[in-house]
Amino acid sequence: MASILEWIVWVIAFSAVGLVGLYLYQPQRIDFFPKEAPDPNPAVDPDAELLFSPGARVALVAAHPDDPEFYIGGLLTELSRSGAKIAIVMCTDGDKGYYPSFMTNAAENRRVRQQEQIKAAAEYGAEVFFLHEPDGRLRASASVVEAIRERLDAFQPEYVLCFDPIYPPRMQHSDHLRSGAATEQAVKSCPSAKWLLRFSTHAANYYVDISEVWPIKEELLMIHKSQFNKDRMSMVMSIVGSRAQADGRAIGVPFAEGLRCTRLSLGSAPDALPDM
């Protein structure tokens, strides 16, 4: 009997180790102890008249091709309509090279997803700069922070958009968190930046009504055919639509995109960042 019990214990132990190893290997992360949103969390106006004005300079730092359209495609469309100048800093190429080679073609993923992102960005007049960091293995390292800082310095944005690494959704890609953390560090030494606007957050304090441009957001997502093919598109649109409707309810409109906004001063640290 003892030997059988020992065998069961070893099986359970090895299974647990295997599950933990699998979780750490793949890039999706679960926030088991999410940080509660600030209370109170008053509404903020990030100088919206300036944000949506001709010539306003807006930089977006994202992790993967399709992130801009998935998370803030409506906002980007509204910015384009207002005459803002938009630059995208894309940390990875979306190569999915963390998968074994027999499961995916990293070089082809890289080529196709870059083209899709450039095509989507052209719809709202944005230029894309790729940092070519490894998909699924992005780190908020000094070199990544410096690369983002260089792109910000070159573009001189008044607004910087990034993922929220402090108040993310319960489940989030690790690259999203780390690109956000790296941007928070980089923007501290960007003298032109007046506001940091974080998306994919559960602590939004500003919402953009995207009801009028909702069909355009759908069209932008459809450009990313390698990710959102016919079989997946209905599921993706359901997820994106539910999120936009929830944000819309916060301001009484059909669809919106929520952001956590912080006014910047040179050298300031917007938040205490987690270890990335």
N, C-alpha and C positions, 0 to 999 in steps of 0.2 A: 504493500500500500504506500509506504514512504517513497519508493522509487517512482510510482505513478504520480504522486503529488509533486515530487521534485521535477518530473518531466513537464507537468502542467505549468509549474512556476516558471521554468526555463522558457517554455513556449510563449507564455504571456510576456515575459521580460523581453525576449527577442522581438516579439511583435510590437511592443511599445517602443523599443529602440528604433525599429524600422519605420514606424509611423512618424516619430519625431524627426528621424533623418530625412524622410520624404518631405515633411513639412518645411524643414530648413532648406532643402534643395530647391524646391519650387519657389517662385518669387511672390506668390500671393501671401498676404499677412492678415491675421485676425487680431484686432485690438481687444484683447481679453479684459483690459481694465481701462476703458476709454476715459479720457479727461472730460469732465463736465464742462459744458459751455459756460462762459462767464455769466454771472448773475449779480447785478443786471447786465444786460447786453443791449444797450440802447442803439437805435438806428444811427447810422453814420452817413453823411453826405460827402463822398470823396471828390468834392468840387466837380459835380456832374456836368455843370455847364462847360467847364474846361475839358473834361474827359470826352464829351461828345461835341467837339468843335473841330472845324477845319484845321489841320496841321498838328493836332494833339499827337504826341509821340508815345506810343504804347508798345512795350516789349512783353512778350509772352515766353516764359520758360516752361517747356513740357518734357515729358519723359519719352514718349513714343509717338510715331506717326499715328494719327487719328485722335490723339488726346485733345487737341484744340477743338475739333468739331464735336467730339463726344460730350465734352464738359461745358464748353462755352461757345458753341457755334452760333448761338443767337446773339450773344454779346459782340462777337467778332463781326457779324453781319451789320449790327447796328453801328458799331464803330466805323466800319467802312462807309456806310451810308452818310455818316456825319462828316466824313472827310479826314478822319484820323489816319496817321501813318503807323503801320503795324509791322513789327519785326518778330519773328519766331526763332527762338534758340531751342533746337531739338537735341536733347542729350544723347539719345540712342537712335539707331536706324531701324529698330523693331525687328532685328534679325532672328530673335528667338534661338540664339546659338547655345543656350543652356540645355536645350534638348539634345539627345543623342543624334548623330548625323543621319541614322537610318530613319528618323522620325520627321526630319525637316531639312530644308535646304537653306542654310543661313545666308549664303551669298545671293540667292534668288529672292529671299524675303527682303533682304537689305535693298536690292535694286527696285523691287516692285513697290515696297512701302515708301521709299523715298519719293518715287514718282507720284504716288497717290497723294502724299502730303503736299508736294509742290503744286500739284493740280488743284487740290482743295484750297490751299492758301491763295492761289491766284484768283479764286472766286471773290475773295474779299480784299485783294490787293496787298497781301503780305509777302515779304521775302523770308525765306527759311534758311537758317544756318545750322548745319548738323555738326555736333561735337564728336560723333562716331564712338561713343562709349558703349560697352557691351550691354546688350539688352538682357534684363533679368539679373544683372550683376552690377548695376550702377552703385557707386559709392559717393557720399558727400565728402569726397577727399579734397585736399588742398588744391590738387591739380584741376579738379572739376570746378571748384569754386572760382579758381583763377580764370578758367576758360569762359565761364559765364560772365565774370567781371569784365573781361576783355570785350566781349560782345556788347555788354551794356555800355561800357565806356565809348565804344565806337558808335553806337546808335544814339546815346544820350536821351533815354526815355524820361518822360515825366511820370509815367505810370508803369509799374511792373506787375505782371500777372504770374502766379505760380500755384502749384498744389499747396494745400494746407497741411504741413507736417505736424501741427499741434492738435488740431481738432478734426481729424479725417473721419470718413465713414468707418463703420465697424470693420468692414473688410476692404483692404486696399492693397494695390500692388506696391511692393517695396521700392521700385524705381520711382513711383509717384512721390512717396514720402521723402526719398533722398534727393530727388530733384528740387523739391520744395525747400528742404533744409539747406541745400547748397545755395539756392537763390536767396534765402534769408541772409546767409552770410555775405554773399556777393553784393547785395544791394546796399549794404551798410556803407560801402565806400563809393557809391555812385552819386556824385553831387547833383546830377540833374533830377533824380527821382524824388518825387513829392509824395507818392502814395504806393503802398504795396497792397495789391488786391489778390486774395487767395480764393481759389475755387475748390470744389470737391471738399466741402467743409460742413460740419454740423453746427457751426457757430456763426452763421451768416449775420451780418448787420447792415447789409445793403442788397437790394434786389433790383435786377434789370428786367423790365417787362419785355418779353420776346414773343408775345402772342402774334403780332403781325408778321414776324419773320419765321415762325415755327415751320412752315413748309420748306423754307430755304434751309433750315437746319437739317431737316430730313434729307434733302438733296445732297447736302455736304457729306453726310454720313454715308450715303450711297456711293460716293466716290471711292471709298475704302473697300473695294470689292473683295480684296484678299482677306479681310477680317470679317466683314459683314455681308456674307453672301446671301443668296435668296433664302436659304434655310434658317439662317441666324438673324436676318434683318428684322423680322417681326418680333423676335424676343428682345433684340437690342432696342428697338423703338419703344417697346413696352416699358423697358427699364428706364430709358431716357425720358420717356413721356411721363411716367409716374413721378420721377424726380422733379421735372419741370412743373408739373401740376402742383406738387407739394410746395415748391417754392412760390408758385403763383398764388396759392391760398394765403401766403404771408402778407401779400399786398393787394389781394382781391382781384387778381387777373387770371386768365386761363393758363398762361405759361410764363415762367420767369426763371432766371438763373441767379442763385444766391452767391454772395461773395463776403469774405471777411476782410474788412478794409482797415488799414493802419496808416496814419499820417507819418511820414518819415522825416527825420532830421539827420544830417550827415553824421555817421559814426554811431548812430543809435542801434540798439539791438531790439527789434520789434517784440520778440518773445524769447523765453528760455527754451532752447531747442533740445529735443531728445537726442540721445546718442545714436548716430547714424553710421 
